[in-house]
Amino acid sequence: MSRLVRARGWLAAVAPCAVALALAAAPVQAGQADGKAADGKVDYKPVTDQRLANPEPENWLQYRGNYQSWGYSPLDQITAKNVTKLVPAWSLSTGVSEGHQAPPIVNNGVMFVTTPQAQVMAINARTGEILWRYQKELPPELSQLHPTNRGVGLYGDSVFMTTTDSCVVALGATTGKVKWEKCVAPWQDGYYMTLSPLVAKGKVVVGVSGGEYGVRGFITALDAETGNEAWKTYTVAGPGDPAADTWKGDAWKTGGGSVWIQGSYDPAANLAYFGTGNGGPWTPDARPGDNLYTSSVVALDLDSGKIKGHHQYHWNDAWDWDEVSAPVLIDIERDGKKIPAAIHAGRNGYLWTLERSKDGPLSFVEAKPFVHQDVFASLDPKTGRPTYNQAKIPGINRRAAFCPGLWGGKDWPPEAYNPKTGLFYIPSNDNLCSELAGAQAGTRKPGELYIGIPIDEVLNSLRLRDGVDKSKPFAIGAIQAWDPKTGKKAWQHDFQDSANWGPLLTTGSGLIFAGGTSDRKFRALDGTTGKVLWETRLNSGVTGVPSSYMIDGIQYVAVQAGWGVDAERMLTGINALIPEERRVSVLPQGGVIWVFRVMGEEAAAK
């Protein structure tokens, strides 16, 4: 049978992938050089809690570089003055198509990259030589709505990966051999996983997706050595939960609350902060109430999994505005007061500043729209709870148009924070709205879509914002810079006729690296002004998370190119809205890992 994947439409068929490629290349031999030998051999350095809490600048040990989710590399060898000399050091095809979204994770000269179809590769980060390759055999009848993966977690001498059949696989970092495999939910019921695991204190913490199938979302922690479950916490409040009354009847059983993205972590408070998806089905009148803890951030005690605090960005979601990006943890100062903040650029189009407490509760500080938003009529100044414009709420047999559209002001691609520039950077999308009308979701059937919106409605929902002149190029995607200390926008760089699906990397020299646009370009921008300093066109569009590392005194910037998933779906919608002569044909697929360095930096490094 063919495997069904969510590709150029909602569903398309592709041939089954190759399986069990762990023997495709020779494994790393332990005890060889330390990543600096001329023969290209590498040695592996175990990853500890101390290293994860205080990562060395030359390594990129986790999804966003640090537990606080900054997306920041302290490396500063690549600067505004020499970035124009950036050239490919090496590249490597992944052998699969669809959306490549994972960062290259680098530890002591060994790079780990995950791809769609449950593949992970260990690579010599200096040369591009494959050290080992593993690919899990997925059930041939598995339906993948989001055939992607967002990266590995590291701990000790193990590498952890989630899979779209809802399993966590632990591999030997130097061999690629399976240590253990734990499936946390039945994929037949609609559960799947795409996120990079959060690893801390000997626990591998993951969350499940599947809200489109009517599942009840949860976060679970597994023992890093054995794979045994340490705890499990639902992101949809049910009986016995203090927030159970935010659901009516049995709606909590199919409530959604997917977890798509690795959480942030505060080691001092021992709290992990995860974003959660919207409620299910999509039609809000099918699940009256606030629907906690959907469209929220939850603060979890890492030892027990208990929810110690939460903030709901919007209640009883009607717009498919998942708020799955983990908040960025920054200590800021406002009006002379020091605030341990959690900052989040929401899919609902608002930039949220919350205050963290060491015991878990989160309090509202401020929220401002960073794109055009016409749903919120007002926000409660004390709690941040929005009041809605009733004409902008789609429901069962009730049509409504709203801005921003389904994919929001910022979808899953992560923001970044640079402690040197003091600015917070957002990959945003504006001027796109949606129009939807719901229907009765009917009886849920395991493994079948359960969203309460006809598929044709979803595929054809995009609209231009009123007043936009489509006869000439107009801004959609952008990179924005905000000052968390003042809550004001510092600058914005726009992209014409293209959305922005580019995760951000910022560096110690004040640069920003990002792709995300339909012209297939990967760019470096000045983090203070937003000026583009360098760009190059790659094999495919870039929705991968960039990272940076150093070997032998040479700084590298790495990213995966490989267009697909929601970026491609939005492109199809944009093409339907603009004149034919400005449309971008479907971008070529096929993943490639690209690694860049500045030409001639050997002498400078020495």
N, C-alpha and C positions, 0 to 999 in steps of 0.2 A: 504494500500500500504506500501511497505517497504521504508525506507529512504536510499538514496544512499549516501555513504560516500567514500572519497578518502582514501583507506586503503592499503591492501597488493599489489594491483596494482594501477592503477589510479582510478578505480571505483570498488566498491564491495558493496553488499547489506547486511544490518543488520536489525534486527527487530526494530520496533519503540520503543523508550525509554518510561519509565514511565513519567507521567506528573504531574505538580502542586503538588510537594512534600512539600509545605510550612507547612503542618500540620504533617509532619513525626516525629517531635520531639517537645517537649515543648519549647516555646519561652523564651528568657531571660526576667527576671523580673527586671524592672528598680528599682533603689534605693537599691539594695542589696550590697554585699561587693565589694571592689575595686579591685578584682583580687588577693587578698592575703588571703582570708578567707579559713579556713581549710575545710569548707563544700563544696568547689568547686564552689560556686556561684561567679558571676562576676558582675561588674558594668561598665557601658560604659562611656567613656570620649569623649565628642564631639571633632571633628577634625577641627582645625582652620587653616587659612592661616599662622599664626605665627608658629604653630606646624609643618606644612608641610615644611616651609622654614627652620626651625631649629628643626628637629626631635630629640626626646629624645633617648639616646643610647639604652634604654631597649625596645623600640618599633621598628617595621618595618612598616611604614605607607604607603609606596607606592612601586611600581614595583621594582625599583633599590635602595630603601632605602632613597634616597634624590633626589631633583630636578635635581642635576647635573649628575645623572645616574652613580654614582661611584660603586654601588654594594658593598658598604663598611659598615661594622658594627664596631663602636668604641669599642664594648665589647671585653674584653681581658682575661676573666677568663679561657677560654679554650686555652691552650698554647701548644707549641711544647713538653713540658715536660709531660703534663697530657693527651694529646689527645688520647693516646693509651688506656685510660680508658673510652673512649666514648662508651656509650651503649644506646639502645633504651629506651626512657622514656615512650613513647606510640606510637601506630600506629593505623590507621583507614582506612578501605577500602572505596573507593568512590562509588563503585557500578556500575561504567561504565568503558569502555575500551577506546582504542586509546590514542593519545599523550597527556599526562598530563604535561603542560608547565608552569603553573602559580606558582608564589611564595606564600607561606603562609604569608598573611598580618596580622600583630598583633598590636592591640591597647589596651593597659591597660588590658592585660590578655584575650582578645577576639581575636580569630584567624578567618580570612575569607579566604576561599579557593574556587576557581572556578575550574571546570573540563570540559571536553568535554560534549556536549549535554546540554549546557546552565544551568548548575547546580552551585549553590553557597551554601556553608555550613558555618555556624557560629559555632565555637567550643571553648570550654574552653581550652585555650592554655596550662594550667597546667596538665589537666587530660585526654584530648581527648574526653570529653563528648560533644555530639552534642547538641547545643542550639536551632538551627533551621536549616531547610533545605528548599531551594527553587529551583524548576526546571521549566523553562519556556517550555510550549508546543510549539514545533517547527512544522511547516507545514510538514505533512508526505511525501509530494512529494519533499521536499527541497533536492537539491544535494549539499553535503558538500565536497569541495575539500580539505579543511583543518579543520577537525572536532576537534578543540581544542579551548582553551581560555587561555589568559595570565594574568588574575588576575583582582581584583576589584580596584576601586578608592574609597577613603573615603573623606567625607566632612560633617561637622556638625554631625547630627545623621543619615546620609544616607550612603548607600553602592551602588555603581554604577557598572554595568556589561554590556558589549556588548554581542551581540549574532550573530550566523551565519545566522539569517534571517534579519540582518542589523538593529537591534533595540538596544536602550539603555534602561535598566531597572533600576529604582531607588527603593531601598528597605529600609525599616526601619531597622537600625542597631540592634535594640533590639528585633524586632518582626519578621523580614523577610517578612513583608507584603509589597505589591507593593504600592509605593507612586505615581509613574507615569511611563509611558512607551512611548518612542518616537522612531518611526521607521524612519530612516534618508534616506533610499533609498529602491527601490523595489527589494526584493530578486529574484523575477521572472526574472529580467533583468541580474542577475549574481552578484549583489552586496552582500557582506557579511562582517562581522567584527570578528576579533579574538583578538584585542589588549586590553590591560589594559588602561582605561581612564586616561588622565592627568587632574587633578583637581586643579584649582588655581583661586583665586579671584572670587569665586562663579560661575565658568564656568566648565563644563565637556567637555573636548576637545577630540574628537575621529576622526579616519580616516577610510576610507573604503578600503576593498580589492575587488578583482574581475577582475584584469587585464587579467587573463586567459580567461575571457569571453568577453573581448573587451569593458569594461566600461571605463568611464572617472573618474579618481580618484579625491577625495577631502578630505578636513579636515573641520570639523564643530565643533562649540562650542554651547553647550546647557546650559540654565540657570539651576543651580543646584537645585533650589527650584521648578521650574515649568516644566522643560523640553523644554521650548520654545527655538527656534533657535536664537542665538545671532549673528552669522555670519557663512558664508560658503565660503571656498576658494578652488578653483580647483588646483590640482597638475599637471594638463596638461593645458598649456597655450592655450587659445582660443581667439576669437575676442575681441579686447579691451585690452588685456594683452600686456605689453611691449615686451614679448618674443613670441608673436603669430607667428612671422616670422620664428621661429625655427621648425615649422610644415608646410607641404605643403598640399594644398587642404583641404579636410575634414578629414585628418588623425587624427586630434586632437580629433575628436568625439569618437574614439575608442582607445585612446592613452595609456590606462593603468595607470601607476603612482600610484600603490597601496600603502597604508599606513598600515603596519603590526604591528608596535611596538610603544609603548608610547614614546612621545617626551621628550626631556630634557627641562628645563626651567630655565631662569635667572631672578629671581624676581627684581633685581636692574635695569636691562634693560627692563623688562617686555616683554621678547622675548622667544618664544617657538621654539625649534629646532627639526624638524621632518625629518627622512629619507624617501625617496620615492623609489618605485619599478621601474622596467624596463618598456620600452615602449611596446605597443601592436599594432599589433601582434608581435611575437618574431622576425620575419624576418625583418632586418633593411631596406631593399630596398622597403618594403611596406610603409615606413614612412620616406622619406628622410628628412634630417635636424638634428640639434642637439637634438630636442625633449625635450625642457625644459617643466616642471621641473622634468623629470624622472631621475632615477639613481642619485639623488642629495640629498643635505640637504637644507632645506628651513628654514629661520628665519622669524617667524610670530609675528606681534604685537598682544599680547593677547587680547587687548581691541577691535580691529577692524578686526583682521584676515588678515590684509594686509601683503603681502610678502615684507619684508624689506631688505632681502638679500638672497643669495643662492650660492651654489657651486655645479657644476655638476662633479661627480667623473669620469664619462666617457660618451661620447655623442653617440647618435644613437646606443644604446646597441644592440648587436647581440648574446649575450651569456647567457641570463636569469640571469644576475647579478643584482638582486635587491640590492639596498643599503638602506635597510629599518631600520637598527639599528640606533638609535639616537646617535649623537656624545656625547662623554663624555666631560663635561665641566671642565677644569682644568686650573689653573693659573700656568704657568711655566716660567722659565728663560732660555733664550738662548743667549749666547754671551754677557752677561751682560744686556740684555734687557728683561723686564717683558712682557710676552705675555698672554693675556686672550685667551686660546686655546680651540678649539673644535677638539677632537681627535677621529678618526674612523678607525677601522680595516675593510677594505672593502671586500665585496664578490669578488671584482675584484683582490684580493690578495695583495693590497697595503695598507700600514699603512699611513693614512693621518693626517697631522697636519695643521689646519687652524687657523687663528687669527680672533677672534670675535671683533666687534666694538659695542659700546653702542647704535648706531643708526641702526644696523642691517647688513650692508655689511660684507661679509666674504672675507678674503684674504688668498691666498695660502702661506704656509710657507715651507712645505716639504712633500714628499711622498716617501716611500721606500717599495719594495716588501718584504712581510714577509713569502711568500711561492713562489714556482716556478711559474713564470708568463711569457708567451711567446707571449702575444698579443700586449702589449705596446712596440713600438719601441723606444719612447722617451717621456719625459714630458717637456712642456714649463716651464722653470725655474721661470718665473714670475707668470703665471696663473695656472700651474699644468695641463693644457689641454694635454691629451695624443695624440700622433700620433700612428697609428696602423700599425701592420704588416699585409698587405693586404691578405696574404695567410691564415691568421687565422680568417677571417671573414666569417661565414656561411651566406648563403642567399637563395633566391628563386632559386632552381635548382643549387645551388652551395654548395658543401660539403667542410667542413673544420674541422680540429682538433685543439683544443685549451686547454691551461692550465692556471689556474685551470679549472675544469669542471663546470657543471651546478650549483652545490651547492657551488661553490666558495671556496676561502681560508678561509672564515668564513661566515656561514649562519646567521640566526637570533639570535642564542644564544649570549647573551651580554657579553662584556668584563667587566673588573673591574679595579679600581684604588685604591691603598692604599697610603694615604698621609704619613704614617709612613715609609714604605719601599721606597716610592717614585717611585714605579714601576707600570707599566700598563700591565695588563695580558690579553692574547688573547687565546680563544679556537679555534685552527686552524686545517685545514685539507690540506694535501699536497700529492703529487705524484698521484693524481687522475685527469684525464683530460676527455674531452668529444669530440665526433665527431658527427656533425649534418649536415643535409641538409634540407633546407626549401622547402615549396610549397606555391602556391597561397592560401591565407586564404579564398578566396571566399566572399560571402555575409554574413555579420554577422546576426545571429539569436539570439534574446534575450534568455539568459540562456544556450546557447550552447558554448562549447569551441571555442575560436577564437585565436589560437596561431600561425597558419601557419607552424607548424611542425607536421608531422604525429606522432601519439602516439607511434607507434613502434620505431620511431627514438628516442623519449625521453626515453622510457623504456630501450633501449639497447645502450644508448649513452656513458656510462662510459668506459674509457680506462685507462690503466696504463701509467704513464710518461715513455718516452723512457729511457732505461737504467736500469729500475727497474727490479731486479731479483725476479720473483714471486715464484721461487722454494724454497725460504726460507723466514721467516717472515720479513716484511719491515714496516717502519713507515708510518702511514697515519695521524691519529689524533695526536695532541700535545697540550700542554699548553705552551705558550711562555710568557716571561717577557721582557718588554722593558723599557728603561729609557727615559721618555719624555724630560728630560733636555738635553740629548745628542743625542737622536735619535738612540741609539744603543741597540742591543739586549743583555740582561743580562744573560739569560739562556733559555733552552728549555727542556721539559720533553716529550718524545715520547711514543706513544701507538702503539704496533705492530699489524698489520692486522685489525685494528679497526679505524673507523672514530671517531671523537669527536663531540658530539652534546650536550656538557655539559655547561650550563650557569655557571658563576663563582660568588662566594662570597668570599670576603676577609675581615679580621677582624683586630681589634686593636692589637692583639698579633702577627700579621704577618703571619697568616695562610691563605690558600686558600682551599675552599671546592668546590668540583665539581664531577659530574657523567659524563654521556655522552657517555660511551664506551659500546661495545656490550657484555662485560662480566658481566654486571649488577652491577658493583661496584660503590660505593660512597666513595670518598677519601678526605683526608686532606693532603695538601702538605705544605712544608716550603716555604713561599713566597719569601725568600731571595735566596734559593738554588735550589728550585724545587724538593727537595727530598720528596718522599711519606712517610708520617709519620704514617698513619692509613688508613685502607680501610675495607669495609664490603660489602658483596654481598646482594642485595635486591631482592624483588619479581620479579621485571621487570627492564628494562633499565631506566636510569634517564635522562630525558630531561627537568625536572622541574628546575625553578629558586630557588636556596637555599636562605634562610633568617635566621636571628638570632635575638633572643629576650631574655629578662631576667624577671623572676618572683621570688619574695622572695630571691633575691640575687643569683639565679641560672641561668646561661646562657644556652640557648638551641639553637640547630641548627636544622632547619626544611627544608624538601624538599619533593616533590612529585615524586614517581616512577610511571612509566606508559609509555611504549614504543609505538611508532606509528608514523604516518604521514611521513614526509620526512626522518627521521632517519631510519625508517624501509625500505623505498624505496631505500635509499643509501645502506643499508646492503644487500639487494637483489642484487644490482649491484656489490658490492664488492665480494659477494659469487660467482658470475659468473666469476670473474677474478682470483681467487686464487684456489689452489688445493683443492680437496674435503675434504681431511683429516684436513684442517685448517679452514674450513667453520664453521660459527656459525649458528646453526639451528634458525628458526624464534623465536625471544624472546617471552616469555609469556606476554600476555597483561593483563590489569586490574590495575586500579589505587590504590595506597596506599599512604597515608600521613605518613611520618616517622619523628619522633621528637627524637633527641638525646641529651644526657647530660652526663657529666662526673660523673662516679660512685663515691659516697662518698664526694661530694662537699658541702653537707649541713653544715658540721662543718666549712669549709673554708669560706662559705658565712656568717656565724654568727660571 
